[in-house]
Amino acid sequence: MRHSFFLILTAFSALIVLFILLPIAVTISTQFYNPGFAQAMRDRAVWNSILLTYYAALLSTLTAIIFGTPLAYILSRYSFPGRSIVEGIADIPVVIPHTAAGISLLAVFGSNGLIGSFSPVKFVDALPGIVVAMLFVSVPIYLNAAREGFGSVDVRFEQVARTLGASQWRVFFTISLPLAARHIAAGALMAWARAISEFGAIVVIAYYPMVAPTLIYERYISTGLSAAGPVTAILILLSLVVFVAIRILLWGKNVSRSER
Amino acid sequence: MFLEVNAEKNLENFRLEVNFSMGRGYCVILGPTGAGKSLLLEIIAGIVKPDKGRVSMDGKDITDLPPEKRGIGFVPQDCALFPHMNVRKNIAYGLRHEKGHEKDKKVKEIAEKLGILHLLDRKPATLSGGEMQRVALARALVIKPKLILLDEPLSAVDLGTKKKLINELKYVRSEFGIPIAHVTHDILEAAMLAEEMAVVMNGRIVKSGRAEDVLCYEFCDGSLFKKFSEIMEQWK
């Protein structure tokens, strides 16, 4: 009885893991014999789009950290009227279809939009447009992780720090933030990864300059799978390398902490 | 009186209404769990703001002062040592205006007095309950506070350590001369340390004054004696 329980559990788990791994493995492995892969590796347009994607995702994540951290702290520490409404608003981007998010962003940041009409910064078909689209879809991930991080910090530490003469600012930067740092770093990493993978919202507000997901789509539509495959493989490989590297970094920190 | 608290605080299922005062001695605030002792300490420390009333120390109204401006050292029950800092940094946390050398000197001085010099480079997670209490005490004392608040400082240590720490608290009292408000549910702990005492029950001070007078009152009252006899068992 116990045996069958674990057997079924393992079988189902293995299926899900395979389901995630298989498309990635097939995409990458088929490229090793594809002459188009080497060609794509030398293609400037591919590298430009990848660099642009990573750069825009970095800007979007930094913006999420700067503006999202205070909100995450407020939500984890204070109760105020309308708090659950604010929490709900922060989660809205998760449930909106991303093309719809792109249209909504266009209504605000488009050339005739609420902000875009007078803003000296151009959003449509420009880097700022990519960044706002990435930010819109990834900020809930960061907010939730950071809020959880601050929530895991015992309020007693902050209270004691204040009785030791520390101002609220000093307590925030020397106690709350360092103790929530792992959650914040993990949240930033996930938000960054989410930003890199965004296509739907970006394609509406900024088809050009092309981020990597748009380039893959464009190659697939214009030339087919043979042209899209190599670019896809490069993007997946790069994303995996960066993702695994940062995971190891964060994990290493965790291990050394628990060893002390 | 050195410290006077006339405060009212309403929580969801609890109401604290106290009229508490203490001199410059060692005052033990005694009462069963859930009586409101810790809440009273938090009001004194400025961590919790009373709904009504006034807190004054040394004749000055400190009701609206934030915790960092009160000059009151607070040692909570679980010590709340900052887990990401070693003992040295924990103790030095309140000395932000001191320069490197001066800061180090003060940390070593207080650590030596409390017998924790050998722990300075250790992380809180590696300390025993008694060691944690000493470090938390050192961290609160090093800023030279006007008053020290101890919330059940001996509740999480074994009997042997408890006896040692009681002697150390007596030493701290005589060496530093800082008034101490010590919250406990342990009448023997209170009897061994208190110069003044206040008994808290259901959010009210039911008796306060010189320790000898209050203790006599406690032991004469049969119902209270029963509650505390359990605790006394552990000292046999």
Chai-1 contact restraints between the chains, C-beta under 6 A:
chainA,res_idxA,chainB,res_idxB,connection_type,confidence,min_distance_angstrom,max_distance_angstrom,comment,restraint_id
A,R156,B,P76,contact,1.0,0.0,6.0,A-B,restraint_1
A,R156,B,A80,contact,1.0,0.0,6.0,A-B,restraint_2
A,F157,B,A80,contact,1.0,0.0,6.0,A-B,restraint_3
A,F157,B,F82,contact,1.0,0.0,6.0,A-B,restraint_4
A,Q159,B,I47,contact,1.0,0.0,6.0,A-B,restraint_5
A,V160,B,F74,contact,1.0,0.0,6.0,A-B,restraint_6
A,V160,B,A80,contact,1.0,0.0,6.0,A-B,restraint_7
A,R162,B,P67,contact,1.0,0.0,6.0,A-B,restraint_8
A,R162,B,E68,contact,1.0,0.0,6.0,A-B,restraint_9
A,T163,B,A45,contact,1.0,0.0,6.0,A-B,restraint_10
A,T163,B,P67,contact,1.0,0.0,6.0,A-B,restraint_11
A,T163,B,F74,contact,1.0,0.0,6.0,A-B,restraint_12
A,L164,B,Y93,contact,1.0,0.0,6.0,A-B,restraint_13
A,L164,B,G94,contact,1.0,0.0,6.0,A-B,restraint_14
A,G165,B,E68,contact,1.0,0.0,6.0,A-B,restraint_15
A,G165,B,G94,contact,1.0,0.0,6.0,A-B,restraint_16
A,A166,B,E68,contact,1.0,0.0,6.0,A-B,restraint_17
A,S167,B,E68,contact,1.0,0.0,6.0,A-B,restraint_18
A,P178,B,H84,contact,1.0,0.0,6.0,A-B,restraint_19
A,L179,B,H84,contact,1.0,0.0,6.0,A-B,restraint_20
A,R260,B,K123,contact,1.0,0.0,6.0,A-B,restraint_21
